[in-house]
Amino acid sequence: MKFNLSIFCLLFLNLVFKGYLYNQVTFNNTIDFENGDETGFSIITLPDGYIVIGNGWGYESDEYFETKLKYAKLDLEGNVVWQKTIAHDGFSLYCEILSGIQTQDGNIVFGGSRQTDVESEMHLIKFNPDNGDTLLYKVYSYNDHIYGLQIREFSDGKLLMQGWDSNDDYAYNLLKLNANGELL
């Protein structure tokens, strides 16, 4: 009897595990922004879907080859709920090595680099995950070659943003910011 109970438990666990795997959401979707070239770099998982952010070229601003910041919300089945683009004439917006987080207030924060041919600055964007509306956009410039890398949130809602100075292999900038992106 004990042997049959062990087999039953093993089969039951196998069934539960297979059910869990088969119930995982899977999809294959392409997100197209204005017939441009896009590259996704970061994903944030939300209870009702995902935020995907990247950058690319396109017709969203006057200059096709200026790199734009592009992000979208997908539902759990991979359908696009909304998509947004931020473009600044004269600047390329990059997010190759950035991180995004969902903050304690429920909004999304991303940091990255804003660059011209001669200078680079760190930039921070905060937006509403329900509709993609921009809540704040800040630029931090300390020298002519700084790149935004990481963003983290403290338990009190303040942010820490890390930047890298490409002119100095050993120089990292750390910015402590309040929830509105203002330097502390």
C-alpha positions as MATLAB code, in Angstrom:
seq = 'MKFNLSIFCLLFLNLVFKGYLYNQVTFNNTIDFENGDETGFSIITLPDGYIVIGNGWGYESDEYFETKLKYAKLDLEGNVVWQKTIAHDGFSLYCEILSGIQTQDGNIVFGGSRQTDVESEMHLIKFNPDNGDTLLYKVYSYNDHIYGLQIREFSDGKLLMQGWDSNDDYAYNLLKLNANGELL';
ca = [
       0.000    0.000    0.000;
       2.841    2.374    0.844;
       4.457    1.747   -2.545;
       1.217    2.606   -4.410;
       0.792    5.808   -2.387;
       4.332    6.880   -3.336;
       3.647    6.252   -7.018;
       0.357    8.128   -6.779;
       2.085   11.137   -5.138;
       4.800   11.134   -7.775;
       2.271   10.982  -10.623;
       0.169   13.707   -9.013;
       3.196   16.016   -8.657;
       4.099   15.319  -12.279;
       0.573   16.254  -13.374;
       0.652   19.501  -11.351;
       4.062   20.427  -12.753;
       2.996   19.731  -16.358;
      -0.164   21.778  -15.829;
       1.909   24.665  -14.524;
       4.201   24.539  -17.556;
       1.353   24.327  -20.048;
      -0.382   27.320  -18.444;
       2.608   29.626  -18.928;
       1.938   32.490  -21.315;
       3.869   32.154  -24.554;
       3.703   34.291  -27.656;
       5.779   35.507  -30.567;
       5.093   39.095  -31.568;
       6.816   41.830  -33.558;
       6.304   45.445  -32.508;
       6.695   47.908  -35.358;
       7.101   51.641  -34.776;
       6.478   53.712  -37.939;
       8.368   51.321  -40.231;
      11.679   52.001  -38.499;
      14.414   49.831  -37.090;
      13.908   48.883  -33.444;
      15.893   46.989  -30.876;
      14.423   45.960  -27.524;
      16.707   46.088  -24.514;
      14.683   45.814  -21.336;
      11.463   44.185  -20.129;
       9.472   44.884  -16.985;
       6.849   42.361  -15.934;
       3.554   43.771  -14.662;
       0.505   41.936  -13.276;
      -1.404   42.710  -16.500;
       1.407   42.444  -19.048;
       4.860   43.712  -19.915;
       6.664   46.954  -20.675;
       9.280   46.561  -23.420;
      11.732   49.391  -24.079;
      14.411   49.881  -26.692;
      15.508   52.340  -29.310;
      15.762   52.674  -33.044;
      15.505   54.847  -36.114;
      12.338   55.831  -37.846;
      10.047   58.552  -39.132;
       8.815   59.660  -35.690;
      10.835   62.889  -35.938;
      12.345   64.989  -38.701;
      15.628   63.115  -38.789;
      15.174   59.414  -39.646;
      18.657   58.385  -38.439;
      18.417   60.051  -35.014;
      17.911   57.251  -32.530;
      14.573   57.443  -30.746;
      13.530   55.923  -27.423;
      10.703   53.467  -28.127;
       8.593   51.586  -25.627;
       5.360   49.625  -25.569;
       3.021   47.818  -23.238;
       1.965   44.290  -24.127;
      -0.848   42.362  -22.504;
      -0.266   38.834  -21.211;
      -0.956   37.388  -24.686;
       1.605   39.663  -26.375;
      -0.864   42.095  -27.954;
       0.232   45.734  -28.073;
      -1.839   47.827  -25.624;
      -0.017   51.085  -26.447;
       3.313   52.188  -27.870;
       5.200   55.445  -27.460;
       8.228   57.146  -28.955;
      10.349   59.964  -27.595;
      12.507   61.835  -30.081;
      14.622   64.950  -29.596;
      15.775   66.749  -32.729;
      19.561   66.926  -32.708;
      19.924   64.125  -30.134;
      19.990   60.355  -30.298;
      18.419   58.552  -27.334;
      20.037   55.294  -26.311;
      19.170   52.589  -23.820;
      21.633   49.792  -24.572;
      22.858   49.242  -21.027;
      19.973   50.633  -19.051;
      17.673   49.161  -16.531;
      14.053   49.866  -15.944;
      12.064   49.421  -12.768;
       8.533   49.736  -11.538;
       8.656   52.200   -8.671;
       6.745   51.999   -5.420;
       4.205   54.512   -6.735;
       3.394   52.067   -9.562;
       5.048   54.053  -12.348;
       7.908   52.966  -14.617;
      11.373   54.587  -14.555;
      14.096   54.097  -17.172;
      17.512   55.698  -17.497;
      19.833   55.883  -20.463;
      21.969   58.166  -22.625;
      21.130   61.182  -24.773;
      23.848   61.906  -27.283;
      24.927   64.250  -30.080;
      28.036   63.914  -32.218;
      30.100   65.733  -29.568;
      28.478   65.114  -26.174;
      26.564   62.571  -24.145;
      24.298   63.043  -21.119;
      22.331   60.778  -18.806;
      18.557   60.917  -19.121;
      15.700   59.628  -16.965;
      12.119   59.032  -18.007;
       9.187   58.229  -15.750;
       5.859   57.214  -17.242;
       2.480   55.768  -16.365;
       2.313   52.041  -17.233;
      -1.445   52.186  -17.891;
      -1.260   54.589  -20.835;
       2.447   55.392  -21.415;
       2.013   59.097  -20.642;
       5.319   60.726  -19.693;
       5.330   61.968  -16.095;
       8.851   63.386  -16.171;
      11.855   63.547  -18.423;
      15.159   64.767  -16.965;
      18.634   65.219  -18.421;
      21.802   65.197  -16.301;
      24.964   66.610  -17.842;
      28.238   66.638  -15.880;
      30.793   66.383  -18.655;
      30.706   65.758  -22.353;
      30.880   61.947  -22.360;
      28.672   60.468  -19.656;
      26.369   57.522  -20.294;
      23.457   56.436  -18.098;
      23.626   52.787  -17.058;
      21.464   51.706  -14.120;
      18.554   52.998  -12.050;
      17.487   51.670   -8.643;
      14.960   52.725   -6.019;
      15.531   53.036   -2.278;
      12.858   51.951    0.204;
      11.960   55.641    0.794;
      11.175   56.214   -2.921;
      14.422   58.019   -3.752;
      16.348   56.898   -6.814;
      19.993   56.063   -7.475;
      21.220   56.445  -11.041;
      24.621   55.259  -12.192;
      26.508   56.763  -15.099;
      29.804   55.998  -16.792;
      32.316   58.560  -18.042;
      33.719   57.281  -21.341;
      36.733   59.615  -21.059;
      37.880   57.895  -17.861;
      37.775   54.093  -17.519;
      37.575   54.401  -13.741;
      35.006   57.184  -13.384;
      31.427   56.367  -12.459;
      28.847   58.975  -11.557;
      26.229   58.185   -8.963;
      23.224   60.480   -8.728;
      20.831   60.337   -5.802;
      17.471   61.704   -6.918;
      14.095   62.259   -5.340;
      10.979   60.666   -6.864;
      10.674   63.685   -9.211;
      14.179   63.191  -10.601;
      15.646   66.194   -8.799;
      19.246   65.883   -7.624;
      19.641   65.489   -3.851;
];
